[in-house]
């Protein structure tokens, strides 16, 4: 199974929770960890921005990535929400079984 971790930021905890609940509720993510109060510094429209954000760590599979991205875009307040993925290299057998079952795979 080709599991991945998707990283996405949100402007506040309510938005992150709303997105996370939809992803998990629709079996697009096995789990979403929400990390509050991160500080992001980035370039947007030719200016350096500094914002307080919330990080979502989304556990899913590569075959669900397009649907995950579509759902994030549909629920997100940002014009260009972050959706980047990283390969999940290893995990305990029991955890990966739970992961697969949670995604209805």
ABEGO torsion letter per residue (X at the ends): XBBBBBBBBBABAAAAAAAAAAAAAAGABABBBBBBGBBBBBBBGGBBBBBBBBBBBBBBBAAAAAAAAAAAAAABABABBBBBBBBBABBBAAAAAAAAAAAGX
